[in-house]
Amino acid sequence: MTQRADRPATTVPTLSFDNVTKDFSTGTRALTGVSLDISRGEFVSIVGPSGCGKSTLLRLAAGLEEVSYGTLDVEADVTSFVFQDPTLLEWRTAQKNVELVGELAGVSPSERRRRASETLEMVGLGGFEEQHPRELSGGMRMRVSIARALVAEPQLALFDEPFGALDEITRLKMQTELQRLFQLKAFAALFITHSISEAVYLSSRVLVMSGRPGRIVDDITLPWSYPRPPELRYEPEFGRIAGHISQMLEVNA
């Protein structure tokens, strides 16, 4: 299958795992010998069987867990994390939820209001700034969560199955929306998903992981440029690549 595209020698990866292994205190080995590089302007998705260490890999990248063996380098001043649940503060409006990042960073009130308003507009929520989470649909709440992640202009964005709880129609819309934001901001993205179709549609590369202890068994470069029309999902090449990934998951479960 297509392997990772060569990069210019001068490119410094935003995120780099070099032969990383992660052991927990219980004796469980979650990851073994994981090596990968992601640079700005790359959208990399990871698919793998449940329990293979996908979320552990993401937590390592976020600095929430420590590597047991190997080397992990992050060349990003700002890293953002988007969870499966929007994790919004129910007593704060959409505007105030997005402003929270600036508050914690000591940004002036006027500047954080400006940044939050612009970012909410960017994700299609202009006019909903004063709504509370309970007044928003599931897709709109996830847009607020993504706005909160992007308001600080991250060089690295980490996504842990952010669309997993959404209905299919909303999920497809959010995939298109995230693709647009990725084009606009050109951050380095690491995206965890159980959906092969979602991974193929969104990504410049898809990494396939084995069962626990997780290791990368395939690194597939997608042949399409951005933007990608929704109709791409019905093209023969899309189906062929999705089928290959499905086979790799079955063989390496």
Sequence and secondary structure as in RCSB ss.txt:
>XXXX:A:sequence
MTQRADRPATTVPTLSFDNVTKDFSTGTRALTGVSLDISRGEFVSIVGPSGCGKSTLLRLAAGLEEVSYGTLDVE
ADVTSFVFQDPTLLEWRTAQKNVELVGELAGVSPSERRRRASETLEMVGLGGFEEQHPRELSGGMRMRVSIARAL
VAEPQLALFDEPFGALDEITRLKMQTELQRLFQLKAFAALFITHSISEAVYLSSRVLVMSGRPGRIVDDITLPWS
YPRPPELRYEPEFGRIAGHISQMLEVNA
>XXXX:A:secstr
        TT   SEEEEEEEEE TTS EEEEEEEEEE TT EEEEE  TTSSHHHHHHHHHTSS  SEEEEEE 
 S EEEE SS    TTS HHHHHHHHHHHHT  HHHHHHHHHHHHHHTT TT TT  GGGS HHHHHHHHHHHHH
TT  SEEEEESTTTTS HHHHHHHHHHHHHHHHHH  EEEEE S HHHHHHH SEEEEE SSSB EEEEEE    
SS  GGGGGSHHHHHHHHHHHHHHHHT 
